[in-house]
């Protein structure tokens, strides 16, 4: 079994009296490169929404990888707030040799810094159909993966307790 270490971010923004979260929509199967977010009959034909995340490069810190992945996959820059949690899961690669992978993803709560959502490179469109803002309170219902739904809930709980964040992320 192969082991992968990844990092991702829950980027939040307080605007118009509500909390918003950056999410990415995966390309449809016909246009996508093979990826571990393989569609099932349950998700076939639906947009697959998930959090920006990716592999930690050799020598890179997990937080730096999360910030980089957010920038690459959403077009926005973010400011670290706190680490939310690690999620762990196993999957079978839907490409190549079909090898089993044990994956650990470190997720961070990040505050919107600057940039325009979905301002990403053409090369990134292989991995990301588009990036968009979701209402944070709706995100757990909209995200495709259980662990990421949990991260959205944790982020919502954090911002509800730390009201001071709302003034800093317009």
C-alpha positions, 0 to 999 in steps of 0.5 A, a space after each residue: 500500500 502506498 502512503 500519500 501526505 496531502 494538505 488542504 484548506 477551508 478558506 472562509 470569508 465574511 461578506 454581506 453578513 454571512 460566512 462563505 467558503 471556497 470550494 472546487 468543482 471537479 471536471 466531469 469524467 469525460 473531461 477529467 484526468 484520472 483522479 481518486 475522486 472517482 464518480 459512483 452511480 450516486 454522484 454520476 451526473 452531479 457536480 462533485 464539490 470538494 475542498 482545495 487540497 493536494 500532495 505535500 511536495 518533498 521538503 514542503 510544510 503541510 501549511 505551505 502546501 495548503 496555501 499553495 493548493 488553495 492559490 492554484 485551485 481557486 485563484 485566491 490567496 489566504 491567511 492561516 487561522 488554525 489547523 482544523 484536523 487530519 483526515 485519514 482514508 484509503 482508496 484504490 487508484 482509478 488510474 494506472 496500476 489500481 494500487 491501494 493508497 493510504 492517505 492523510 490530509 491535513 486541513 487548515 482553516 484559512 481566511 480569505 486574503 485577496 484574489 478573485 475566485 476561479 482565476 486559475 490557469 488553463 493547465 489547472 482546468 484539468 483538475 478543477 472545472 471551477 472554483 466558487 463560494 458556498 455559504 459555509 452553513 450549507 457546505 456540509 450538505 453540498 460537499 461530496 466527501 464525508 471527511 470534508 463535510 466534517 472540516 466544513 462543520 469544524 470551520 463553522 463552529 470555529 467562526 461562530 466562536 471567534 466573531 473577531 474573524 468576521 471583521 478581518 475577512 471582507 
